[in-house]
Amino acid sequence: MSRSAHPAGPRHADVLPEGHYAGPPADLNSLDPQVWSRTVSRNADGQVTVGGLDVTALAEEFGTPAYFLDEEDFRSRCRAWKDAFGPEADVFYAGKAFLSRAIVRWLTEEGLNLDVCSAGELATALAAGMPAERIALHGNNKSTEEITRAVEAGVGRIVLDSFQEIVRVAHVAERLGKRQRVQIRVTVGVEAHTHEFIATAHEDQKFGIALADGLAAEAVRRALKLDGLELIGIHSHIGSQIFDMAGFEVSARRVVQLLTEVRDEHGIELPEIDLGGGLGIAYTSDDDPREPHEIARALGDIVRKECAAAGLSVPRLSVEPGRAIVGPTAFTLYEVGTVKELEGLRTYVSVDGGMSDNIRTALYDAEYSVALVSRTSDAAPMLSRVVGKHCESGDIVVRDAFLPADVAPGDLLAVPATGAYCRSMASNYNHSLRPPVVAVKDGAARVIVRRETEEDLLRLDVG
């Protein structure tokens, strides 16, 4: 879908394009396990449960809207990625997807590394006890203060994103009497099949140093000359929410070619390559994501093949899943406030959250699923648009969905696959209060990020 350019957002009366859906699902009460976290099910009373707790009890205790995160699912996905890539590779969780101190502790316990891209994310990682040597610092415009803090902490790698940054990191490291391990992020000219705003390896964008015109090779030359830097490898990231492995194969081939050029010119073999993250998840039943073992096999095979052809030793491989780990593990729980039927168009179902807790629909035309979770229903399906309570016509949570025709105020709806980028991109638009994140496991629930209060808002307003 293309992004609407109208400043007021998508036209609110748009109907489903022909062929978008073959029709409503056969059973509105069913829950597709591809979309929902692994401990989600319906109990005998028709309520959805997660981690053994039903949504009505969760709503009564924690309120709505709220994000409910399936801890066991999160941990099992961490293990699946680590096991798939094995001891000869590194898995860095991309903290931008969602980060909290509890998440950092889980990552540490499950043996994953962590990718951060700001001083705030770095502070969270260090405060929660992640060993600094297992942290990578990203970002296209790192400040001197951020770099200094990272070098002082002893982060395992800094990913260099520009020629200016090569000098900046080297200067900070030399001033502190250290030699900082670094990678150079290159843009490999791969057009990932994803939304324009989350495709990151085509040449016309802000990230990395282009392979074209020898720019990446020049970056390597400069980094190798600076005493404050230890160049350990090349980094590439082609985008986000990607299902097609072809882009990763092209990226890997071009990165290995750069390693070959480095060997031929400088007589050294860089020991690592990082192929980034961006693997897609199932937001709807139409999505078909790859499993970690498939991804590991595909990436490993292409790197080994290309290295063998070039006569290179196989470098240590790193990947950076974020959404692929945390995205499927959470859902957002809402309460229905109003139901408005527009004759011949659709029914608008308004909930007590909206674009302040999930901006992705408005920002990327992202598609989501939604279900009535506080009960089952035998009512006929109705074409619905789930919208928020904000003063924007583009305040849409789920653009096109089928819900039971008897949905009414007070019902609970849940939108699955909201673990990634929803809380991390949440805002206080209309002075709304950002929802809590509640971890659920084995019949127990606990807040890991509390709900904001009006006092929090007023504390920042100095008057």
C-alpha distance (Angstrom), angle and dihedral (degrees) to the residues before:
residue distance angle dihedral
M1 . . .
S2 3.78 . .
R3 3.75 122.0 .
S4 3.80 116.0 -105.6
A5 3.77 112.4 -116.6
H6 3.79 94.8 -161.2
P7 3.83 110.1 115.0
A8 3.79 91.8 -135.3
G9 3.79 91.6 54.7
P10 3.81 130.2 -117.9
R11 3.78 117.8 -13.1
H12 3.77 104.8 -90.8
A13 3.79 94.8 -140.4
D14 3.79 97.2 55.1
V15 3.77 110.7 132.1
L16 3.77 127.3 -150.9
P17 3.80 110.8 -70.0
E18 3.77 114.4 -115.5
G19 3.78 110.3 -84.6
H20 3.81 94.5 14.1
Y21 3.80 89.2 118.1
A22 3.75 127.7 16.2
G23 3.78 84.8 -146.8
P24 3.77 139.8 -67.8
P25 3.81 118.5 -40.3
A26 3.76 116.8 -89.8
D27 3.81 91.9 -116.3
L28 3.79 120.6 27.8
N29 3.80 89.9 -168.0
S30 3.80 95.8 59.2
L31 3.81 121.1 101.8
D32 3.79 117.5 -145.9
P33 3.83 106.6 -134.4
Q34 3.79 88.8 -150.6
V35 3.81 89.3 66.1
W36 3.82 103.9 33.0
S37 3.79 127.6 64.3
R38 3.76 117.8 -93.5
T39 3.81 100.7 -101.9
V40 3.83 94.9 47.5
S41 3.81 117.2 114.0
R42 3.80 141.6 134.7
N43 3.78 119.4 -98.5
A44 3.79 127.8 -142.5
D45 3.81 90.3 -85.7
G46 3.79 91.7 56.6
Q47 3.79 95.2 -108.7
V48 3.77 121.4 132.8
T49 3.79 114.5 -117.1
V50 3.79 131.7 -165.6
G51 3.78 123.3 -167.2
G52 3.80 87.8 -3.8
L53 3.85 95.4 -56.5
D54 3.80 124.7 110.1
V55 3.78 121.7 -128.1
T56 3.80 95.6 -121.6
A57 3.79 91.4 59.0
L58 3.79 90.4 44.6
A59 3.81 91.7 50.7
E60 3.79 91.5 48.9
E61 3.80 92.2 51.0
F62 3.80 101.8 38.5
G63 3.81 104.8 19.9
T64 3.78 129.1 -136.7
P65 2.92 143.6 -43.3
A66 3.79 94.3 39.2
Y67 3.78 138.5 144.5
F68 3.80 114.8 -124.7
L69 3.79 113.9 -159.8
D70 3.80 121.9 -160.8
E71 3.81 102.3 -137.7
E72 3.78 95.9 -168.9
D73 3.81 90.7 51.8
F74 3.81 91.1 49.3
R75 3.79 92.5 50.6
S76 3.81 93.1 45.5
R77 3.81 90.7 52.9
C78 3.80 90.3 50.6
R79 3.79 89.2 53.1
A80 3.80 92.4 46.2
W81 3.82 92.1 55.0
K82 3.78 93.6 44.4
D83 3.81 92.9 47.7
A84 3.81 92.8 45.3
F85 3.81 94.2 56.0
G86 3.79 95.9 36.3
P87 3.80 132.0 -157.9
E88 3.82 94.4 -49.9
A89 3.81 92.9 65.7
D90 3.80 138.4 51.9
V91 3.79 127.3 -129.0
F92 3.80 114.5 -155.3
Y93 3.80 115.7 -168.0
A94 3.82 108.5 -137.1
G95 3.79 101.5 -126.5
K96 3.81 94.2 -162.6
A97 3.82 88.6 76.2
F98 3.80 90.8 65.9
L99 3.77 129.6 -34.8
S100 3.78 134.7 -175.8
R101 3.78 135.1 145.5
A102 3.79 91.0 -98.8
I103 3.81 90.6 52.8
V104 3.81 90.1 50.5
R105 3.80 91.2 51.5
W106 3.81 91.3 50.3
L107 3.81 91.1 49.2
T108 3.79 91.2 49.6
E109 3.79 92.0 49.5
E110 3.82 92.4 47.7
G111 3.80 92.9 49.7
L112 3.79 100.4 -112.9
N113 3.79 127.0 138.4
L114 3.79 124.9 -131.0
D115 3.79 134.5 -124.0
V116 3.83 114.8 -156.0
C117 3.79 128.9 -179.0
S118 3.80 106.1 -171.5
A119 3.79 142.7 38.0
G120 3.79 89.3 -105.4
E121 3.79 93.5 54.7
L122 3.80 90.3 46.0
A123 3.81 91.0 50.1
T124 3.81 90.5 50.8
A125 3.80 91.6 49.4
L126 3.80 94.1 49.6
A127 3.82 93.7 42.6
A128 3.81 90.2 54.9
G129 3.79 93.3 50.2
M130 3.79 104.2 -104.4
P131 3.83 106.0 159.3
A132 3.79 106.9 -110.9
E133 3.80 92.7 -131.7
R134 3.83 88.1 64.1
I135 3.82 92.9 55.9
A136 3.82 127.0 93.0
L137 3.80 121.4 -163.7
H138 3.81 117.6 -142.9
G139 3.79 133.8 175.4
N140 3.80 139.0 120.7
N141 3.83 94.7 -125.1
K142 3.78 110.0 27.7
S143 3.78 112.8 179.8
T144 3.79 122.1 -129.2
E145 3.81 87.5 -112.7
E146 3.82 92.0 54.4
I147 3.79 92.2 47.1
T148 3.80 91.7 47.3
R149 3.78 92.4 51.5
A150 3.80 91.5 48.0
V151 3.81 94.1 48.9
E152 3.80 92.3 45.0
A153 3.81 90.1 50.8
G154 3.80 91.1 50.3
V155 3.82 100.0 -120.8
G156 3.78 113.4 -167.8
R157 3.79 95.1 -122.6
I158 3.77 143.4 -2.8
V159 3.79 116.3 -151.1
L160 3.80 108.7 -137.9
D161 3.78 113.3 -140.2
S162 3.82 105.6 179.4
F163 3.78 143.8 15.8
Q164 3.81 90.2 -103.4
E165 3.78 90.3 54.0
I166 3.80 92.5 53.4
V167 3.80 88.6 62.1
R168 3.80 94.3 38.2
V169 3.81 95.1 54.7
A170 3.80 92.2 42.7
H171 3.81 91.1 51.5
V172 3.81 93.0 49.9
A173 3.81 92.6 46.7
E174 3.80 93.3 49.0
R175 3.80 91.7 47.2
L176 3.81 89.2 53.6
G177 3.79 92.7 45.3
K178 3.80 93.6 -115.1
R179 3.78 138.8 120.8
Q180 3.79 108.6 -135.4
R181 3.80 122.0 -148.6
V182 3.82 109.2 -129.6
Q183 3.78 143.3 175.5
I184 3.80 125.9 -156.4
R185 3.78 116.2 -127.4
V186 3.79 111.4 -139.5
T187 3.78 130.3 -170.3
V188 3.76 105.9 -134.8
G189 3.81 99.8 -166.0
V190 3.80 95.2 -110.9
E191 3.79 115.7 148.6
A192 3.80 102.6 -145.3
H193 3.80 115.8 -150.9
T194 3.78 96.8 -117.4
H195 3.80 141.0 91.7
E196 3.80 116.0 -47.0
F197 3.80 92.4 -118.1
I198 3.82 94.5 55.0
A199 3.79 99.8 40.6
T200 3.79 105.1 102.7
A201 3.81 111.0 171.2
H202 3.80 103.6 63.3
E203 3.77 111.4 101.8
D204 3.81 99.6 -115.0
Q205 3.83 98.5 74.4
K206 3.76 141.6 81.6
F207 3.81 102.6 -101.5
G208 3.76 129.0 92.1
I209 3.79 137.5 -19.3
A210 3.79 117.5 -66.2
L211 3.78 122.4 -114.6
A212 3.79 87.1 -146.4
D213 3.81 120.2 99.8
G214 3.80 91.7 12.8
L215 3.81 94.0 -75.3
A216 3.80 95.4 134.3
A217 3.80 90.8 47.4
E218 3.81 89.2 52.6
A219 3.81 90.0 50.4
V220 3.80 88.8 54.9
R221 3.81 90.8 50.9
R222 3.79 92.2 52.1
A223 3.80 94.7 45.7
L224 3.80 92.5 50.2
K225 3.81 91.3 54.9
L226 3.82 96.0 55.7
D227 3.80 119.1 90.5
G228 3.80 93.4 -151.9
L229 3.81 93.5 61.5
E230 3.78 133.7 71.9
L231 3.80 106.0 -166.1
I232 3.80 107.0 -148.9
G233 3.78 102.4 167.4
I234 3.78 156.0 -44.8
H235 3.80 127.1 -71.3
S236 3.80 128.7 -155.0
H237 3.80 132.1 177.0
I238 3.79 120.4 178.2
G239 3.81 103.5 -173.9
S240 3.80 145.6 -73.7
Q241 3.81 139.0 -74.0
I242 3.81 91.5 24.4
F243 3.82 123.5 162.4
D244 3.81 100.9 172.6
M245 3.82 113.2 85.3
A246 3.81 92.4 -161.8
G247 3.80 92.2 88.1
F248 3.80 91.5 53.8
E249 3.80 90.6 49.9
V250 3.81 91.8 53.2
S251 3.80 90.2 45.9
A252 3.81 92.4 50.5
R253 3.79 91.3 48.6
R254 3.80 92.5 52.3
V255 3.80 93.7 45.1
V256 3.81 90.7 51.9
Q257 3.79 88.8 49.5
L258 3.81 88.7 56.0
L259 3.82 89.9 50.0
T260 3.80 87.7 53.5
E261 3.81 91.4 52.1
V262 3.82 90.0 49.3
R263 3.80 91.1 52.3
D264 3.79 93.2 47.2
E265 3.82 93.9 48.3
H266 3.80 102.3 35.4
G267 3.79 104.0 22.9
I268 3.81 93.9 -123.9
E269 3.78 134.1 108.6
L270 3.78 113.1 -141.0
P271 3.81 106.8 -132.7
E272 3.83 101.6 -142.9
I273 3.77 143.9 45.2
D274 3.79 126.7 -174.6
L275 3.81 117.2 -158.0
G276 3.80 94.7 -171.2
G277 3.77 126.5 -137.9
G278 3.78 134.5 -94.6
L279 3.79 99.8 133.0
G280 3.80 111.2 158.5
I281 3.78 130.1 -117.7
A282 3.80 132.9 -155.1
Y283 3.79 111.3 -89.9
T284 3.81 90.8 161.6
S285 3.78 134.9 17.2
D286 3.81 89.1 -100.0
D287 3.82 91.8 66.4
D288 3.79 118.5 93.9
P289 3.82 111.2 -167.1
R290 3.80 124.8 -171.0
E291 3.78 121.2 -111.5
P292 3.83 118.0 -119.3
H293 3.80 93.5 -110.8
E294 3.82 90.7 54.0
I295 3.80 90.9 50.2
A296 3.80 92.8 46.7
R297 3.79 92.6 49.4
A298 3.81 93.7 47.2
L299 3.82 95.0 47.6
G300 3.79 93.8 42.0
D301 3.80 92.9 49.5
I302 3.80 95.1 51.1
V303 3.82 93.8 45.9
R304 3.81 92.5 48.9
K305 3.81 91.8 46.1
E306 3.79 94.3 49.6
C307 3.80 93.3 44.5
A308 3.80 91.4 50.0
A309 3.80 90.6 51.0
A310 3.81 90.7 50.4
G311 3.80 95.6 42.6
L312 3.82 91.8 -117.8
S313 3.77 128.9 143.1
V314 3.80 109.6 -111.0
P315 3.82 107.5 -100.3
R316 3.77 124.3 -137.6
L317 3.80 107.8 -90.3
S318 3.80 126.0 -137.5
V319 3.79 129.7 -171.4
E320 3.80 131.4 -173.7
P321 3.82 114.2 -147.6
G322 3.78 114.5 174.1
R323 3.78 110.0 145.5
A324 3.82 89.7 34.9
I325 3.81 89.7 62.3
V326 3.80 106.1 34.7
G327 3.82 102.0 23.0
P328 3.82 99.1 77.7
T329 3.80 94.2 39.1
A330 3.81 98.9 74.8
F331 3.78 141.1 51.5
T332 3.78 131.2 -167.8
L333 3.79 116.5 -125.5
Y334 3.81 119.0 -149.0
E335 3.79 136.9 176.5
V336 3.79 119.0 -133.1
G337 3.79 113.5 -119.7
T338 3.80 106.9 173.3
V339 3.79 136.2 6.8
K340 3.80 117.4 -155.5
E341 3.80 121.5 -175.3
L342 3.80 117.9 -154.9
E343 3.79 108.1 -160.6
G344 3.78 111.8 -118.6
L345 3.79 94.2 2.1
R346 3.79 118.8 61.0
T347 3.79 143.4 -70.7
Y348 3.79 119.0 -92.8
V349 3.79 112.7 -142.3
S350 3.80 111.4 -165.7
V351 3.79 120.2 -155.8
D352 3.79 133.1 -170.3
G353 3.81 95.6 -103.7
G354 3.78 131.7 40.2
M355 3.76 139.6 148.7
S356 3.80 91.9 -4.1
D357 3.82 90.1 67.2
N358 3.83 97.7 30.3
I359 3.79 115.8 25.3
R360 3.80 94.5 162.6
T361 3.80 96.9 91.1
A362 3.80 91.8 54.6
L363 3.80 94.2 38.6
Y364 3.81 102.3 42.5
D365 3.82 105.3 12.8
A366 3.80 83.2 -112.4
E367 3.79 116.4 -175.9
Y368 3.80 123.5 -135.0
S369 3.78 139.5 176.9
V370 3.79 124.2 -125.9
A371 3.79 135.3 -168.6
L372 3.78 140.1 -172.6
V373 3.81 99.9 -114.7
S374 3.81 108.0 171.8
R375 3.81 92.3 70.0
T376 3.77 143.3 -8.0
S377 3.79 123.1 -103.7
D378 3.78 137.2 -157.6
A379 3.81 92.2 -164.1
A380 3.78 120.8 123.3
P381 3.80 117.6 -91.4
M382 3.78 118.0 -98.9
L383 3.78 127.8 -162.2
S384 3.78 104.5 -112.1
R385 3.76 142.9 179.7
V386 3.80 114.8 -153.0
V387 3.79 108.6 -146.8
G388 3.77 136.9 176.9
K389 3.79 134.7 -123.5
H390 3.81 99.0 -106.9
C391 3.79 126.4 115.7
E392 3.81 95.3 -105.8
S393 3.79 129.4 96.3
G394 3.81 86.2 -145.0
D395 3.81 91.1 59.4
I396 3.80 93.8 116.9
V397 3.80 126.4 150.2
V398 3.82 100.0 179.2
R399 3.78 114.1 12.6
D400 3.81 100.3 -163.5
A401 3.78 124.9 15.4
F402 3.79 142.4 138.9
L403 3.80 116.1 -122.4
P404 3.81 130.0 171.1
A405 3.79 111.5 -82.3
D406 3.81 91.4 -124.9
V407 3.82 95.3 62.9
A408 3.79 105.8 138.5
P409 3.80 141.5 177.4
G410 3.80 110.1 -70.2
D411 3.80 95.0 33.4
L412 3.79 117.4 125.3
L413 3.80 120.2 -124.9
A414 3.78 125.4 -171.6
V415 3.78 129.2 -158.2
P416 3.82 111.4 -156.9
A417 3.82 129.7 -149.6
T418 3.79 94.2 40.0
G419 3.79 97.9 127.9
A420 3.80 93.7 103.3
Y421 3.80 126.1 66.0
C422 3.81 96.2 -15.4
R423 3.81 100.7 93.9
S424 3.79 91.7 26.7
M425 3.83 91.2 55.4
A426 3.80 95.5 36.8
S427 3.79 118.3 129.6
N428 3.79 142.8 -167.4
Y429 3.79 93.6 -118.6
N430 3.81 109.9 163.1
H431 3.82 84.1 11.5
S432 3.77 89.5 -75.1
L433 3.79 118.1 165.3
R434 3.79 117.1 -114.7
P435 3.82 111.6 -117.2
P436 3.79 125.4 -113.7
V437 3.77 125.6 -105.9
V438 3.79 111.5 -131.1
A439 3.79 121.4 -166.7
V440 3.79 114.9 -146.4
K441 3.79 125.5 -164.6
D442 3.81 136.9 152.3
G443 3.80 95.6 -10.8
A444 3.79 95.8 -46.2
A445 3.79 130.9 102.0
R446 3.78 129.9 -165.0
V447 3.78 134.9 174.7
I448 3.81 112.8 -112.6
V449 3.82 95.2 173.0
R450 3.79 113.4 24.9
R451 3.79 126.0 -136.5
E452 3.77 114.3 -95.7
T453 3.78 117.6 -112.3
E454 3.78 134.1 -150.6
E455 3.80 86.5 -107.3
D456 3.80 88.7 60.6
L457 3.79 90.6 54.3
L458 3.79 94.6 46.2
R459 3.80 93.0 45.8
L460 3.82 89.6 66.0
D461 3.81 93.3 45.5
V462 3.80 102.1 83.9
G463 3.79 92.6 -172.5
